[in-house]
């Protein structure tokens, strides 16, 4: 009986102690991993952060003022070389009349036209070519030399966009540049980029690529905010602006 009680007691102790030991071992292993692979842990954290800042790679959506050419392969009598989207989003089609198309991509527009013309033609083959449309652009605002709207041609990074906008002004806060990106009609995402640290470390591979419609905003640094209230100009020598 005594041996049985001792055996039961030992089993109970193992059940209570084993989870604590395992958890402790896992915690120690995690700490060792952080110490042995700091760069890997940092990269993983950065990649997770980048994934949260969603990329916007959607197709161009047709809007008011855009124009395009409609061609029919088998029935050229319906061709229209210049169709312009009216301010209310409608276009006027030969043989069909008015049709609302704003907000559609080119593939969606082709399907809309095929459906509309399918009522009078048998399986029409239609091609659409954009002629005049809003060119890709980005906005730069805040403490840059030339705030405004800029054409986006080719691949442009954040630091290149700032340079195109005249660079930082003396009152710019280099360490908290804001990059706004629209992810839907109602929502925008914002990311804070420490351009100062990135350029100082020379890690330009982390320089984000600007997407059409992005806005770069450079806020004021702390010194420029309190400068109007500083009684002497000499004190500025001892204040680091960013």
Backbone as CSV, one residue per row, in Angstrom:
resi,resn,N_x,N_y,N_z,CA_x,CA_y,CA_z,C_x,C_y,C_z
1,UNK,0.832,-1.205,0.000,0.000,0.000,0.000,0.864,1.251,0.000
2,UNK,1.898,1.288,0.830,2.805,2.444,0.898,3.477,2.669,-0.448
3,UNK,3.930,1.609,-1.080,4.594,1.720,-2.393,3.622,2.260,-3.426
4,UNK,2.375,1.837,-3.346,1.367,2.313,-4.298,1.119,3.799,-4.122
5,UNK,1.068,4.282,-2.837,0.863,5.709,-2.584,2.040,6.520,-3.101
6,UNK,3.257,6.019,-2.887,4.448,6.738,-3.366,4.441,6.815,-4.896
7,UNK,4.033,5.721,-5.538,3.980,5.707,-7.001,2.957,6.716,-7.517
8,UNK,1.797,6.778,-6.853,0.756,7.730,-7.270,1.224,9.165,-7.065
9,UNK,1.944,9.393,-5.946,2.449,10.734,-5.661,3.473,11.168,-6.700
10,UNK,4.341,10.249,-7.093,5.356,10.559,-8.105,4.692,10.883,-9.448
11,UNK,3.657,10.133,-9.792,2.931,10.382,-11.052,2.298,11.764,-11.055
12,UNK,1.686,12.152,-9.916,1.057,13.468,-9.797,2.083,14.578,-9.944
13,UNK,3.258,14.399,-9.305,4.312,15.408,-9.401,4.793,15.560,-10.842
14,UNK,4.936,14.443,-11.558,5.369,14.510,-12.958,4.361,15.271,-13.806
15,UNK,3.063,15.035,-13.560,2.008,15.706,-14.325,2.048,17.206,-14.108
16,UNK,2.346,17.615,-12.836,2.373,19.042,-12.514,3.644,19.717,-12.995
17,UNK,4.762,19.028,-12.925,6.058,19.637,-13.215,6.371,19.628,-14.694
18,UNK,5.946,18.575,-15.420,6.326,18.431,-16.823,5.892,19.612,-17.689
19,UNK,4.616,20.120,-17.591,4.244,21.272,-18.432,5.082,22.501,-18.149
20,UNK,5.409,22.720,-16.851,6.226,23.877,-16.494,7.599,23.762,-17.122
21,UNK,8.152,22.538,-17.086,9.484,22.313,-17.653,9.486,22.536,-19.152
22,UNK,8.428,22.005,-19.823,8.334,22.157,-21.271,8.177,23.619,-21.656
23,UNK,7.310,24.345,-20.924,7.106,25.766,-21.216,8.380,26.547,-21.007
24,UNK,9.112,26.193,-19.925,10.379,26.859,-19.660,11.380,26.595,-20.757
25,UNK,11.390,25.358,-21.254,12.315,25.009,-22.325,11.974,25.753,-23.598
26,UNK,10.665,25.868,-23.881,10.251,26.596,-25.072,10.616,28.063,-24.963
27,UNK,10.423,28.641,-23.758,10.774,30.049,-23.559,12.263,30.266,-23.736
28,UNK,13.072,29.349,-23.174,14.524,29.455,-23.325,14.920,29.325,-24.783
29,UNK,14.263,28.414,-25.503,14.582,28.223,-26.921,14.249,29.472,-27.726
30,UNK,13.129,30.124,-27.372,12.759,31.347,-28.084,13.769,32.445,-27.839
31,UNK,14.215,32.564,-26.576,15.229,33.574,-26.252,16.533,33.287,-26.975
32,UNK,16.919,31.992,-27.021,18.153,31.619,-27.734,18.046,31.951,-29.209
33,UNK,16.854,31.728,-29.789,16.667,32.017,-31.216,16.819,33.494,-31.489
34,UNK,16.275,34.332,-30.583,16.390,35.780,-30.772,17.838,36.233,-30.694
35,UNK,18.609,35.579,-29.777,20.002,35.962,-29.619,20.862,35.453,-30.757
36,UNK,20.564,34.227,-31.236,21.400,33.626,-32.272,21.071,34.157,-33.661
37,UNK,19.786,34.515,-33.896,19.367,34.931,-35.229,18.633,36.275,-35.174
38,UNK,19.276,37.319,-34.706,18.582,38.605,-34.598,18.156,39.155,-35.948
39,UNK,19.001,39.001,-36.975,18.651,39.553,-38.281,17.476,38.809,-38.888
40,UNK,17.434,37.492,-38.692,16.334,36.705,-39.236,15.014,37.091,-38.572
41,UNK,15.071,37.291,-37.229,13.864,37.684,-36.513,13.403,39.057,-36.961
42,UNK,14.352,39.969,-37.184,14.010,41.321,-37.624,13.401,41.308,-39.011
43,UNK,13.989,40.475,-39.904,13.455,40.386,-41.260,12.046,39.827,-41.270
44,UNK,11.815,38.820,-40.426,10.479,38.232,-40.350,9.469,39.261,-39.869
45,UNK,9.875,40.066,-38.869,8.987,41.105,-38.363,8.704,42.153,-39.428
46,UNK,9.746,42.535,-40.195,9.565,43.537,-41.242,8.656,43.022,-42.349
47,UNK,8.838,41.726,-42.724,8.004,41.149,-43.771,6.540,41.101,-43.349
48,UNK,6.308,40.793,-42.066,4.926,40.770,-41.577,4.309,42.151,-41.642
49,UNK,5.123,43.157,-41.305,4.628,44.535,-41.376,4.328,44.935,-42.807
50,UNK,5.187,44.515,-43.759,4.978,44.856,-45.160,3.704,44.214,-45.694
51,UNK,3.405,42.993,-45.215,2.210,42.311,-45.688,0.958,43.047,-45.246
52,UNK,1.022,43.700,-44.056,-0.128,44.424,-43.566,-0.393,45.665,-44.400
53,UNK,0.680,46.230,-44.993,0.504,47.397,-45.862,0.173,46.888,-47.248
54,UNK,-1.100,46.698,-47.533,-1.543,45.994,-48.735,-1.096,46.710,-49.998
55,UNK,-0.701,45.907,-50.974,-0.343,46.439,-52.272,-1.620,46.635,-53.089
56,UNK,-1.577,47.684,-53.926,-2.736,47.924,-54.775,-2.332,47.774,-56.227
57,UNK,-2.715,46.640,-56.820,-2.339,46.345,-58.196,-3.573,46.168,-59.070
58,UNK,-4.635,46.929,-58.799,-5.875,46.762,-59.543,-5.766,47.367,-60.936
59,UNK,-6.636,46.913,-61.828,-6.665,47.425,-63.192,-7.251,48.834,-63.219
60,UNK,-6.904,49.573,-64.276,-7.423,50.928,-64.431,-8.933,50.881,-64.635
61,UNK,-9.649,51.793,-63.956,-11.097,51.861,-64.074,-11.487,53.098,-64.884
62,UNK,-12.329,52.874,-65.846,-12.746,53.945,-66.745,-13.603,54.952,-65.994
63,UNK,-13.367,56.240,-66.285,-14.109,57.308,-65.620,-14.546,58.376,-66.595
64,UNK,-15.244,59.373,-66.073,-15.743,60.472,-66.899,-14.592,61.179,-67.602
65,UNK,-14.777,61.480,-68.895,-13.750,62.160,-69.674,-12.834,61.221,-70.431
66,UNK,-12.803,59.951,-70.051,-11.980,58.973,-70.776,-12.600,58.702,-72.149
67,UNK,-11.752,58.326,-73.088,-12.256,57.952,-74.415,-11.562,56.681,-74.877
68,UNK,-12.234,55.917,-75.713,-11.689,54.651,-76.195,-12.277,54.326,-77.562
69,UNK,-11.625,53.376,-78.235,-12.063,52.926,-79.565,-12.709,51.551,-79.449
70,UNK,-13.834,51.376,-80.125,-14.528,50.089,-80.149,-14.466,49.546,-81.570
71,UNK,-13.964,48.309,-81.701,-13.854,47.682,-83.026,-14.565,46.335,-83.027
72,UNK,-15.289,46.064,-84.125,-15.997,44.798,-84.305,-15.315,44.041,-85.441
73,UNK,-14.834,42.844,-85.139,-14.071,42.092,-86.139,-14.923,41.644,-87.317
74,UNK,-16.151,41.241,-87.069,-17.004,40.689,-88.123,-18.046,41.681,-88.632
75,UNK,-18.291,42.726,-87.873,-19.303,43.715,-88.282,-18.731,45.124,-88.128
76,UNK,-17.808,45.519,-89.022,-17.128,46.812,-88.878,-18.057,48.014,-88.980
77,UNK,-19.273,47.816,-89.455,-20.207,48.951,-89.548,-20.585,49.501,-88.166
78,UNK,-20.297,48.707,-87.102,-20.581,49.167,-85.742,-19.352,49.797,-85.069
79,UNK,-18.239,49.845,-85.792,-17.019,50.430,-85.209,-17.248,51.885,-84.802
80,UNK,-16.623,52.274,-83.667,-16.649,53.666,-83.217,-15.224,54.045,-82.787
81,UNK,-14.569,54.919,-83.544,-13.164,55.233,-83.266,-12.937,56.080,-82.024
82,UNK,-13.957,56.795,-81.572,-13.770,57.660,-80.392,-15.067,57.738,-79.599
83,UNK,-15.139,56.970,-78.535,-16.294,56.992,-77.639,-15.856,57.657,-76.348
84,UNK,-16.539,58.719,-75.944,-16.158,59.475,-74.742,-17.158,59.232,-73.622
85,UNK,-16.636,59.004,-72.417,-17.497,58.794,-71.253,-17.990,60.158,-70.777
86,UNK,-19.292,60.307,-70.709,-19.912,61.568,-70.308,-19.769,61.779,-68.793
87,UNK,-19.991,63.012,-68.327,-19.853,63.288,-66.889,-20.714,62.402,-65.997
88,UNK,-21.852,61.927,-66.516,-22.722,61.058,-65.714,-22.338,59.592,-65.811
89,UNK,-21.223,59.271,-66.545,-20.744,57.896,-66.638,-21.308,57.098,-67.788
90,UNK,-22.140,57.706,-68.641,-22.754,56.992,-69.759,-21.969,57.235,-71.048
91,UNK,-22.094,56.289,-71.978,-21.596,56.445,-73.343,-22.759,56.202,-74.298
92,UNK,-22.623,56.713,-75.520,-23.654,56.508,-76.536,-23.105,55.580,-77.606
93,UNK,-23.761,54.454,-77.808,-23.287,53.420,-78.723,-24.152,53.350,-79.978
94,UNK,-23.506,53.088,-81.091,-24.204,52.938,-82.365,-25.063,51.674,-82.338
95,UNK,-26.348,51.850,-82.569,-27.268,50.718,-82.615,-27.774,50.274,-81.255
96,UNK,-27.224,50.823,-80.170,-27.614,50.404,-78.821,-28.208,51.550,-78.019
97,UNK,-27.594,52.723,-78.115,-28.038,53.865,-77.314,-27.111,54.097,-76.143
98,UNK,-27.650,54.588,-75.062,-26.840,54.948,-73.891,-26.573,53.723,-73.012
99,UNK,-25.359,53.685,-72.471,-24.951,52.571,-71.604,-24.004,53.113,-70.540
100,UNK,-24.233,52.761,-69.286,-23.390,53.245,-68.182,-22.169,52.338,-68.046
101,UNK,-20.966,52.946,-68.081,-19.737,52.139,-68.070,-18.686,52.642,-67.068
102,UNK,-18.928,53.768,-66.406,-17.878,54.278,-65.518,-17.636,53.326,-64.360
103,UNK,-16.372,53.235,-63.937,-15.993,52.331,-62.859,-15.619,50.942,-63.322
104,UNK,-15.732,50.674,-64.632,-15.401,49.356,-65.163,-13.967,49.328,-65.691
105,UNK,-13.332,48.160,-65.593,-12.034,47.958,-66.223,-12.265,47.633,-67.701
106,UNK,-11.192,47.616,-68.489,-11.338,47.309,-69.917,-11.925,45.913,-70.135
107,UNK,-11.437,44.858,-69.448,-12.077,43.539,-69.626,-13.560,43.544,-69.256
108,UNK,-13.913,44.270,-68.183,-15.327,44.341,-67.787,-16.139,45.084,-68.845
109,UNK,-15.556,46.153,-69.414,-16.246,46.906,-70.459,-16.503,46.028,-71.683
110,UNK,-15.529,45.205,-72.064,-15.709,44.318,-73.210,-16.880,43.367,-72.976
111,UNK,-16.988,42.823,-71.765,-18.100,41.926,-71.457,-19.429,42.669,-71.476
112,UNK,-19.421,43.915,-70.987,-20.649,44.725,-71.007,-21.105,44.974,-72.447
113,UNK,-20.128,45.305,-73.314,-20.454,45.555,-74.717,-20.938,44.284,-75.416
114,UNK,-20.304,43.154,-75.120,-20.731,41.887,-75.727,-22.161,41.549,-75.324
115,UNK,-22.497,41.809,-74.065,-23.861,41.539,-73.598,-24.858,42.466,-74.277
116,UNK,-24.476,43.760,-74.373,-25.390,44.740,-74.975,-25.603,44.451,-76.459
117,UNK,-24.511,44.211,-77.193,-24.623,43.964,-78.631,-25.100,42.548,-78.943
118,UNK,-25.036,41.670,-77.931,-25.527,40.309,-78.136,-27.015,40.251,-78.404
119,UNK,-27.720,41.363,-78.112,-29.163,41.410,-78.355,-29.475,41.630,-79.837
120,UNK,-28.486,42.158,-80.587,-28.734,42.402,-82.014,-27.720,41.699,-82.918
121,UNK,-26.623,41.181,-82.321,-25.607,40.479,-83.103,-25.381,39.094,-82.521
122,UNK,-24.971,38.176,-83.370,-24.725,36.806,-82.927,-23.271,36.654,-82.487
123,UNK,-23.054,36.527,-81.178,-21.718,36.313,-80.598,-20.687,37.304,-81.166
124,UNK,-20.863,38.604,-80.907,-19.947,39.607,-81.475,-18.539,39.502,-80.886
125,UNK,-17.541,39.761,-81.733,-16.135,39.801,-81.308,-15.727,41.268,-81.242
126,UNK,-15.492,41.757,-80.031,-15.280,43.189,-79.814,-13.916,43.422,-79.167
127,UNK,-13.227,44.447,-79.623,-11.978,44.874,-78.981,-12.111,46.334,-78.556
128,UNK,-11.488,46.657,-77.419,-11.546,48.014,-76.860,-10.124,48.500,-76.632
129,UNK,-9.821,49.701,-77.123,-8.499,50.291,-76.941,-8.669,51.675,-76.319
130,UNK,-8.071,51.895,-75.140,-8.143,53.210,-74.501,-7.357,54.219,-75.323
131,UNK,-7.953,55.396,-75.533,-7.305,56.449,-76.302,-6.836,57.588,-75.400
132,UNK,-7.727,58.083,-74.579,-7.403,59.191,-73.679,-7.930,58.846,-72.297
133,UNK,-7.057,58.854,-71.318,-7.453,58.461,-69.964,-6.540,59.153,-68.969
134,UNK,-6.922,59.080,-67.703,-6.137,59.725,-66.651,-4.818,58.987,-66.472
135,UNK,-3.721,59.707,-66.642,-2.395,59.103,-66.533,-2.079,58.784,-65.068
136,UNK,-1.289,57.732,-64.822,-0.899,57.411,-63.445,-0.173,58.596,-62.802
137,UNK,-0.457,58.824,-61.530,0.143,59.966,-60.833,0.309,59.651,-59.349
138,UNK,1.064,60.506,-58.665,1.135,60.477,-57.201,1.107,61.909,-56.706
139,UNK,0.747,62.075,-55.432,0.679,63.388,-54.819,1.788,63.522,-53.784
140,UNK,2.368,64.704,-53.703,3.370,65.014,-52.672,2.920,66.268,-51.943
141,UNK,2.897,66.201,-50.620,2.399,67.331,-49.840,3.217,67.465,-48.563
142,UNK,3.036,68.584,-47.896,3.768,68.813,-46.653,5.073,69.532,-46.895
143,UNK,6.081,69.134,-46.152,7.370,69.839,-46.148,8.300,69.341,-47.254
144,UNK,7.860,69.547,-48.510,8.693,69.273,-49.675,8.808,70.565,-50.481
145,UNK,9.823,70.612,-51.329,10.091,71.843,-52.057,8.968,72.283,-52.973
146,UNK,8.331,71.317,-53.673,7.275,71.651,-54.633,6.090,70.690,-54.456
147,UNK,5.218,70.940,-53.493,4.043,70.073,-53.317,3.180,70.089,-54.572
148,UNK,2.547,68.964,-54.862,1.668,68.921,-56.026,1.443,67.529,-56.545
149,UNK,0.917,67.473,-57.773,0.581,66.216,-58.443,1.633,65.926,-59.504
150,UNK,2.149,64.699,-59.521,3.237,64.336,-60.427,2.882,63.082,-61.223
151,UNK,3.252,63.101,-62.501,3.053,61.917,-63.339,3.931,60.783,-62.835
152,UNK,3.375,59.592,-62.870,4.104,58.412,-62.420,4.485,57.597,-63.646
153,UNK,5.749,57.670,-64.017,6.236,56.967,-65.203,7.299,55.965,-64.802
154,UNK,7.045,54.708,-65.072,7.990,53.669,-64.687,7.952,53.421,-63.186
155,UNK,9.014,52.817,-62.696,9.120,52.472,-61.278,9.756,53.636,-60.514
156,UNK,9.023,54.168,-59.545,9.490,55.296,-58.734,9.374,54.907,-57.266
157,UNK,10.457,55.074,-56.511,10.442,54.763,-55.083,10.076,56.002,-54.279
158,UNK,9.897,55.819,-52.982,9.508,56.923,-52.109,10.545,58.037,-52.118
159,UNK,11.822,57.686,-51.959,12.858,58.719,-51.934,12.966,59.431,-53.281
160,UNK,12.746,58.714,-54.373,12.764,59.336,-55.691,11.581,60.288,-55.850
161,UNK,10.426,59.894,-55.315,9.245,60.757,-55.382,9.476,62.051,-54.611
162,UNK,10.125,61.941,-53.453,10.426,63.143,-52.662,11.387,64.054,-53.430
163,UNK,12.382,63.447,-54.096,13.326,64.234,-54.897,12.609,64.923,-56.056
164,UNK,11.662,64.223,-56.701,10.900,64.823,-57.791,10.086,66.015,-57.304
165,UNK,9.662,65.972,-56.054,8.861,67.053,-55.471,9.719,68.141,-54.843
166,UNK,11.009,68.169,-55.159,11.875,69.233,-54.673,12.658,68.910,-53.417
167,UNK,12.533,67.675,-52.918,13.290,67.276,-51.736,12.691,67.821,-50.448
168,UNK,13.325,67.480,-49.337,12.869,67.936,-48.022,13.168,69.419,-47.831
169,UNK,12.290,70.102,-47.132,12.574,71.465,-46.701,13.295,71.422,-45.354
170,UNK,13.729,72.567,-44.867,14.442,72.616,-43.580,13.547,72.205,-42.418
171,UNK,12.241,72.375,-42.574,11.323,72.060,-41.479,10.768,70.639,-41.559
172,UNK,11.294,69.816,-42.481,10.754,68.464,-42.682,11.190,67.508,-41.580
173,UNK,10.300,66.598,-41.246,10.604,65.529,-40.289,10.926,64.277,-41.089
174,UNK,12.217,64.055,-41.344,12.657,62.954,-42.197,12.301,61.578,-41.639
175,UNK,12.139,61.508,-40.331,11.966,60.200,-39.694,10.523,59.714,-39.656
176,UNK,9.567,60.539,-40.097,8.164,60.118,-40.033,7.409,60.519,-41.302
177,UNK,7.929,60.098,-42.435,7.256,60.370,-43.706,6.059,59.422,-43.837
178,UNK,4.927,59.970,-44.216,3.696,59.183,-44.330,3.423,58.844,-45.794
179,UNK,3.126,57.567,-46.048,2.750,57.107,-47.380,1.313,56.590,-47.311
180,UNK,0.409,57.313,-47.987,-1.003,56.940,-48.007,-1.296,56.172,-49.291
181,UNK,-2.029,55.072,-49.159,-2.386,54.236,-50.311,-3.843,53.822,-50.216
182,UNK,-4.590,54.083,-51.286,-6.008,53.723,-51.301,-6.153,52.227,-51.581
183,UNK,-6.946,51.555,-50.752,-7.185,50.122,-50.915,-8.612,49.828,-51.356
184,UNK,-9.491,50.830,-51.263,-10.860,50.700,-51.754,-11.415,52.106,-51.917
185,UNK,-12.666,52.199,-52.345,-13.270,53.514,-52.534,-13.454,54.260,-51.220
186,UNK,-13.564,53.528,-50.110,-13.814,54.162,-48.818,-12.616,54.145,-47.869
187,UNK,-11.582,53.333,-48.171,-10.509,53.141,-47.204,-9.139,53.449,-47.797
188,UNK,-8.284,54.012,-46.951,-6.888,54.226,-47.309,-6.013,53.672,-46.194
189,UNK,-4.853,53.161,-46.555,-3.877,52.713,-45.573,-2.752,53.733,-45.497
190,UNK,-2.166,53.858,-44.327,-1.057,54.788,-44.128,0.100,54.049,-43.483
191,UNK,1.293,54.336,-43.942,2.496,53.728,-43.379,3.509,54.818,-43.081
192,UNK,4.161,54.724,-41.918,5.195,55.682,-41.538,6.553,55.105,-41.930
193,UNK,7.317,55.865,-42.702,8.642,55.419,-43.145,9.703,56.348,-42.578
194,UNK,10.698,55.755,-41.935,11.809,56.526,-41.381,12.873,56.685,-42.470
195,UNK,12.706,57.700,-43.295,13.622,57.922,-44.412,15.012,58.296,-43.903
196,UNK,15.055,59.028,-42.819,16.344,59.431,-42.239,17.180,58.213,-41.876
197,UNK,16.574,57.269,-41.141,17.288,56.063,-40.729,17.650,55.207,-41.937
198,UNK,16.743,55.109,-42.895,16.967,54.276,-44.072,18.139,54.795,-44.895
199,UNK,18.206,56.103,-45.105,19.297,56.676,-45.888,20.615,56.650,-45.113
200,UNK,20.527,56.851,-43.803,21.740,56.825,-42.984,22.372,55.438,-42.980
201,UNK,21.519,54.402,-42.919,22.013,53.023,-42.901,22.330,52.521,-44.308
202,UNK,21.875,53.249,-45.322,22.116,52.824,-46.693,21.312,51.604,-47.093
203,UNK,20.166,51.393,-46.438,19.335,50.219,-46.712,18.197,50.652,-47.644
204,UNK,18.530,50.972,-48.879,17.535,51.471,-49.816,16.696,50.349,-50.432
205,UNK,17.031,49.097,-50.146,16.179,48.009,-50.627,14.836,47.994,-49.899
206,UNK,14.742,48.746,-48.799,13.483,48.872,-48.076,12.698,50.100,-48.522
207,UNK,13.197,50.804,-49.550,12.535,51.996,-50.074,11.295,51.563,-50.853
208,UNK,10.074,51.855,-50.352,8.863,51.345,-51.012,8.634,51.964,-52.376
209,UNK,8.051,51.192,-53.276,7.729,51.653,-54.625,6.380,52.368,-54.591
210,UNK,6.327,53.527,-55.237,5.096,54.304,-55.290,4.133,53.670,-56.279
211,UNK,2.853,53.621,-55.900,1.802,53.097,-56.755,0.912,54.240,-57.241
212,UNK,0.242,54.080,-58.380,-0.663,55.130,-58.870,-1.689,55.524,-57.808
213,UNK,-1.822,56.832,-57.611,-2.780,57.336,-56.635,-2.226,57.502,-55.234
214,UNK,-0.983,57.075,-54.971,-0.386,57.225,-53.644,-0.183,58.705,-53.312
215,UNK,-0.169,59.003,-52.017,0.157,60.349,-51.565,1.278,60.286,-50.541
216,UNK,2.314,61.094,-50.760,3.439,61.196,-49.834,3.264,62.481,-49.039
217,UNK,3.256,62.356,-47.722,3.096,63.534,-46.867,4.270,63.611,-45.899
218,UNK,4.955,64.753,-45.912,6.107,64.972,-45.028,5.701,65.986,-43.950
219,UNK,5.623,65.570,-42.695,5.191,66.497,-41.639,6.317,67.434,-41.204
220,UNK,5.953,68.394,-40.367,6.941,69.317,-39.812,7.681,68.657,-38.657
221,UNK,8.948,69.049,-38.476,9.685,68.558,-37.326,9.333,69.377,-36.093
222,UNK,9.754,68.893,-34.943,9.395,69.528,-33.674,9.930,70.956,-33.586
223,UNK,11.143,71.178,-34.076,11.755,72.510,-33.956,10.975,73.553,-34.747
224,UNK,10.528,73.176,-35.964,9.807,74.143,-36.790,8.462,74.524,-36.166
225,UNK,7.894,73.619,-35.341,6.613,73.912,-34.702,6.760,74.929,-33.573
226,UNK,7.901,74.884,-32.862,8.081,75.791,-31.733,8.931,77.001,-32.087
227,UNK,9.489,77.016,-33.302,10.387,78.103,-33.705,9.751,79.481,-33.571
228,UNK,8.464,79.672,-33.936,7.875,81.012,-33.805,7.838,81.538,-32.379
229,UNK,7.971,80.638,-31.399,7.861,81.055,-30.005,9.217,81.138,-29.305
230,UNK,10.316,80.878,-30.041,11.658,80.955,-29.454,12.138,82.402,-29.506
231,UNK,12.524,82.981,-28.377,12.870,84.404,-28.343,14.175,84.760,-29.032
232,UNK,15.130,83.833,-29.096,16.430,84.139,-29.694,16.717,83.173,-30.823
233,UNK,17.353,83.661,-31.871,17.686,82.812,-33.011,18.861,81.902,-32.707
234,UNK,19.670,82.277,-31.761,20.893,81.487,-31.479,20.576,80.137,-30.885
235,UNK,19.402,79.991,-30.263,19.078,78.718,-29.616,18.901,77.602,-30.654
236,UNK,18.568,77.999,-31.898,18.395,77.007,-32.940,19.653,76.200,-33.207
237,UNK,20.803,76.748,-32.878,22.062,76.049,-33.089,22.159,74.798,-32.236
238,UNK,21.475,74.780,-31.110,21.606,73.682,-30.161,20.441,72.688,-30.234
239,UNK,19.543,72.906,-31.192,18.394,72.011,-31.322,18.516,71.219,-32.608
240,UNK,18.450,69.915,-32.505,18.493,69.059,-33.690,17.099,68.992,-34.283
241,UNK,16.885,69.460,-35.509,15.529,69.612,-36.036,14.818,68.318,-36.368
242,UNK,15.556,67.186,-36.568,14.870,65.943,-36.942,15.667,64.741,-36.521
